[in-house]
Every structure is written in structure tokens, then in C-alpha cells.
């Protein structure tokens, strides 16, 4: 009797590494530090009660990620918290 779904059966016996190759998220010991460069708010929108703040990163990719696992990813990833301290 032949397997009705040989592809699914073969996939169950292979790991993700077997299918996709090594993880691109292996830590790099000599990785440069992450930097977040933030410009001052744009004055025109700020005068109207809105805020637009431009930023850029170096050696960091901003993504919605949380938890201990985020600390072990390379290149570094992070997320941004925005707070409003206005009265």
C-alpha cells in the first residue's frame, strides 16, 4: 500500500533545519553595539499639537518582539515604547 500523502509524511521526519537550512539568527560575538538616533520633533506639526519624531537605527532592527528570546537574536532586534508625559 502506498502512502496517500508522501510529502506530508516525509516532512514529519525532517526537522526545520533539514528543510530550511541553518538559522540566520546565530549570535555574533564581535557584533557592534546597537544605536538609536532620534531627531527633535518636527516644529510645524508640534505647533499644532501633533508630534512627528524621525529616528534611525544602527546595528538594530526594530520589530514588535518581547521576552527573553529577543535578547538572544543576532543581529539585534528591539522595539520602541512611546509615552505621553503631556498634562
TIDREN-550064 format. One record per atom (N, C-alpha, C): residue number from 0; atom name; x, y, z. Coordinates in pm, 1 decimal, m for minus. Each point is the difference from the previous one (the first is absolute). Example, Ala and Ser with C-alpha at 12.3 -4.5 7.8 and 13.67 -1.06 7.14 Angstrom:
# TIDREN-550064
 mipa sese        X        Y        Z
    0    N   1319.0   m569.0    780.0
    0   CA    m89.0    119.0      0.0
    0    C     90.0    120.0      0.0
    1    N    m35.0    105.0    m72.0
    1   CA     82.0    119.0      6.0
    1    C    m77.0    109.0     73.0
This chain:
# TIDREN-550064
 mipa sese        X        Y        Z
    0    N     84.9   m118.5      0.0
    0   CA    m84.9    118.5      0.0
    0    C     88.9    124.1      0.0
    1    N    m30.2     94.8    m83.4
    1   CA     79.0    122.7     m5.7
    1    C    m58.3    103.5     94.7
    2    N     86.7     88.4     45.6
    2   CA    m40.7    108.7     90.5
    2    C    m84.0    100.1    m78.8
    3    N   m121.0     35.3     47.3
    3   CA    m85.3     94.0    m73.7
    3    C     58.1    141.5     m4.3
    4    N     89.9     32.7     92.5
    4   CA     57.4    134.4      3.6
    4    C    149.3     m8.9     30.8
    5    N     81.6    m42.6    m96.3
    5   CA    141.5    m21.6     27.7
    5    C     75.0    127.3     36.1
    6    N    m41.7    113.5    m49.8
    6   CA     68.3    125.2     32.2
    6    C    m19.0     34.3    147.3
    7    N   m121.5    m11.3     50.7
    7   CA    m27.2     28.9    141.1
    7    C     74.5    m97.1     90.0
    8    N      4.8   m126.9    m37.1
    8   CA     70.2    m99.9     80.4
    8    C    148.9     28.1      2.7
    9    N     58.2     35.5   m114.7
    9   CA    142.9     31.6     m5.9
    9    C     30.3    124.9     81.4
   10    N    m88.0     98.8     m5.0
   10   CA     21.3    123.6     74.3
   10    C     m1.9    m25.0    150.1
   11    N    m80.0    m95.8     46.0
   11   CA     m7.0    m30.2    142.3
   11    C    129.4    m60.9     51.4
   12    N     77.9    m60.9    m86.9
   12   CA    123.9    m63.4     42.0
   12    C    120.1     92.4    m13.5
   13    N    m17.5    118.6    m57.0
   13   CA    110.1     93.7    m18.7
   13    C    m19.2    120.0     91.6
   14    N    109.5     48.4     53.8
   14   CA     m6.5    118.3     86.5
   14    C    m10.3    126.1    m85.5
   15    N    m28.5    111.3     65.2
   15   CA     m3.9    128.0    m70.6
   15    C    137.3     31.6    m58.2
   16    N    105.7    m33.4     74.2
   16   CA    136.1     23.3    m49.7
   16    C     26.1    m81.9   m125.4
   17    N    m52.8   m124.5     m4.3
   17   CA     16.0    m83.7   m118.5
   17    C    m65.8     64.4   m121.6
   18    N   m113.1     62.1     20.3
   18   CA    m77.3     58.9   m109.7
   18    C     52.0    138.2    m38.0
   19    N     23.2     85.7    100.4
   19   CA     31.1    140.1    m26.4
   19    C    147.0     35.8     12.0
   20    N     81.3    m87.3     56.4
   20   CA    141.3     30.8     19.7
   20    C     22.7     59.7    137.3
   21    N    124.4     35.5     28.1
   21   CA     36.1     56.0    129.9
   21    C    m69.8    132.4     25.4
   22    N    m21.2     29.6    126.3
   22   CA    m64.5    125.4     39.6
   22    C     90.2    118.8    m31.1
   23    N    m56.6    108.2    m56.1
   23   CA     79.2    120.7    m22.8
   23    C     15.3     82.1    128.4
   24    N    m54.7    m48.2    110.5
   24   CA     m1.9     77.3    124.0
   24    C    102.8    m48.8    101.7
   25    N    113.0    m48.3    m47.7
   25   CA    106.5    m44.1     88.1
   25    C     72.5    122.8     53.9
   26    N     25.1      1.1    130.3
   26   CA     65.6    115.0     63.0
   26    C    138.7     23.1    m58.0
   27    N     35.3    127.2    m13.3
   27   CA    131.8     40.2    m48.4
   27    C     71.7     68.2    116.0
   28    N    107.7    m61.5     47.9
   28   CA     69.3     50.2    119.6
   28    C     57.5    139.8    m20.3
   29    N     44.9     33.1   m117.5
   29   CA     64.9    129.6    m23.6
   29    C    m95.7    103.8    m58.7
   30    N   m128.3    m15.4     24.3
   30   CA   m100.4     90.9    m55.1
   30    C     13.6    139.6     61.2
   31    N     m3.2    106.9    m80.4
   31   CA      7.2    135.6     56.0
   31    C   m125.8     33.1     79.7
   32    N      9.9     97.0     92.0
   32   CA   m116.4     34.1     82.8
   32    C   m113.4     61.6    m82.6
   33    N   m120.9    m22.1     47.6
   33   CA   m116.9     59.0    m64.4
   33    C     m7.1    148.7     34.4
   34    N    m49.2     80.1    m95.7
   34   CA    m15.7    143.8     22.4
   34    C   m138.3     43.5    m48.7
   35    N    m60.9     89.4     75.7
   35   CA   m125.7     63.7    m38.9
   35    C     26.8    149.2     m7.6
   36    N    m14.9     58.7   m117.7
   36   CA     23.6    142.3    m21.5
   36    C   m135.8     65.5    m21.0
   37    N    m34.5     95.2     88.3
   37   CA   m132.5     62.8     m1.7
   37    C     14.8    149.5    m25.9
   38    N    m73.3     50.4    m99.6
   38   CA     m1.7    143.2    m30.5
   38    C   m100.4     70.1     90.4
   39    N     14.3    131.7     16.5
   39   CA   m102.5     75.0     74.3
   39    C   m133.2     m4.6    m75.3
   40    N   m110.3     20.3     70.6
   40   CA   m130.8      1.3    m68.3
   40    C     m3.1    106.1   m109.8
   41    N    m73.2    m28.3   m107.7
   41   CA    m15.5     98.3   m107.2
   41    C    m81.9    117.9     53.7
   42    N     48.6    123.1    m17.3
   42   CA    m65.4    115.7     64.3
   42    C   m139.9     33.0    m50.8
   43    N    m24.9    m13.7   m130.6
   43   CA   m130.9     39.4    m54.0
   43    C   m114.4    m83.1     58.0
   44    N      8.2   m133.4     m5.5
   44   CA   m108.5    m77.9     60.6
   44    C     m8.7     19.7    151.2
   45    N    115.2     19.8     64.6
   45   CA      1.2     19.7    145.3
   45    C    m78.0    125.7     38.5
   46    N     10.3    104.0    m81.4
   46   CA    m73.9    124.1     25.2
   46    C   m151.1    m21.4    m10.0
   47    N    m42.7   m107.6    m67.2
   47   CA   m142.2    m31.9    m15.4
   47    C    m44.6   m108.9     97.8
   48    N     87.8    m34.6     94.7
   48   CA    m35.7    m99.0    100.2
   48    C     23.1   m144.1    m42.6
   49    N     70.9    m20.5   m109.1
   49   CA     35.3   m135.1    m45.7
   49    C    150.9    m15.6      5.2
   50    N     44.9   m121.4     10.3
   50   CA    144.1    m21.9      4.6
   50    C     41.1   m104.6   m103.3
   51    N    102.6     33.5    m73.4
   51   CA     64.2    m91.4    m93.5
   51    C    148.0     m0.3     33.8
   52    N     51.6   m115.1     33.7
   52   CA    140.2    m12.2     37.4
   52    C     65.4   m100.7    m93.7
   53    N    101.3     46.4    m70.2
   53   CA     73.0    m88.9    m89.6
   53    C    111.7    m67.3     78.1
   54    N     27.6   m125.9    m34.1
   54   CA    109.6    m72.0     64.6
   54    C     60.6    m97.0    m99.4
   55    N    118.4    m44.3     34.3
   55   CA     63.2   m105.9    m77.1
   55    C     79.2    m87.3     95.3
   56    N     33.3   m117.9    m45.0
   56   CA     75.5    m92.8     84.2
   56    C    127.2    m42.7    m71.8
   57    N     95.6    m41.0     79.2
   57   CA    120.8    m62.8    m50.9
   57    C     17.8   m130.4     75.7
   58    N     25.6   m106.1    m72.5
   58   CA     22.0   m131.7     60.0
   58    C   m120.0    m47.4     82.1
   59    N   m118.7     38.6    m42.5
   59   CA   m123.4    m36.9     69.2
   59    C   m114.4      4.0    m99.3
   60    N    m85.2    m99.6      4.8
   60   CA   m120.9     m2.4    m81.0
   60    C   m117.6     10.3     95.3
   61    N    m88.4     97.3    m20.1
   61   CA   m114.2     22.1     88.2
   61    C   m116.0    m87.8    m45.9
   62    N    m45.2    m89.5     91.3
   62   CA   m111.0    m90.6    m27.8
   62    C    m83.5    m15.5    126.9
   63    N   m126.4    m41.7    m11.1
   63   CA    m81.6    m22.1    119.8
   63    C     36.6   m132.7     65.8
   64    N     97.2      1.4     90.1
   64   CA     47.3   m122.8     63.1
   64    C     16.8     22.4    150.4
   65    N    m25.6   m103.4     77.3
   65   CA      7.5     10.1    145.0
   65    C     60.9   m127.4     56.1
   66    N     43.2      3.8    123.5
   66   CA     42.6   m120.4     70.7
   66    C    148.7    m26.3     m4.8
   67    N     40.5    m99.5     76.8
   67   CA    140.5    m36.2     12.1
   67    C     60.3    m42.5   m133.3
   68    N    m76.7    m67.2    m82.8
   68   CA     50.8    m44.7   m129.1
   68    C     49.6    113.5    m86.6
   69    N    m56.2    119.3     16.4
   69   CA     42.8    115.4    m79.1
   69    C    144.3     37.4     30.0
   70    N     48.7    m32.9    119.5
   70   CA    136.9     33.8     37.5
   70    C    102.2    m87.5    m70.4
   71    N    m42.6   m114.8    m48.5
   71   CA     92.0    m96.2    m59.1
   71    C      6.8      7.2   m152.0
   72    N    m70.6     93.7    m62.7
   72   CA     m5.6      8.4   m145.5
   72    C    113.2     88.3    m51.7
   73    N     58.2    m40.6   m110.4
   73   CA    103.7     80.1    m63.2
   73    C    m25.8     m0.9   m150.0
   74    N      6.8    110.9    m71.6
   74   CA     29.0    131.1     55.4
   74    C   m109.1     45.0     96.1
   75    N     36.6     92.9     85.5
   75   CA    m90.1     42.7    106.6
   75    C   m133.3     49.1    m54.2
   76    N   m103.8    m26.9     78.9
   76   CA   m132.4     52.1    m30.3
   76    C    m51.2     71.5    124.4
   77    N    m91.9     91.4    m17.9
   77   CA    m57.0     71.1    114.1
   77    C   m135.0     57.5    m37.1
   78    N    m63.8     60.6     99.1
   78   CA   m126.8     67.6    m25.0
   78    C      3.0    133.4     73.3
   79    N    m89.5     87.4    m36.9
   79   CA     m1.4    136.1     53.7
   79    C   m124.7     19.6     85.7
   80    N     18.5     61.5    116.8
   80   CA   m110.8     40.0     86.4
   80    C    m20.6    149.5    m16.1
   81    N   m122.3     41.0    m19.8
   81   CA    m33.6    141.6    m13.0
   81    C    m89.9     38.1    115.6
   82    N     38.8    106.1     71.9
   82   CA    m81.9     47.4    110.7
   82    C    m35.8    146.8    m22.2
   83    N   m107.2     42.1     59.4
   83   CA    m46.7    138.5     m9.3
   83    C      0.1     57.0    141.3
   84    N     91.1     93.6     25.4
   84   CA     10.0     62.3    130.7
   84    C    m69.4    136.4      5.2
   85    N    m72.7     33.2   m104.3
   85   CA    m65.9    130.9     m3.2
   85    C   m113.2      5.7    102.8
   86    N    m20.9    118.9     57.6
   86   CA   m109.5     13.2     99.9
   86    C   m136.8    m11.1    m63.3
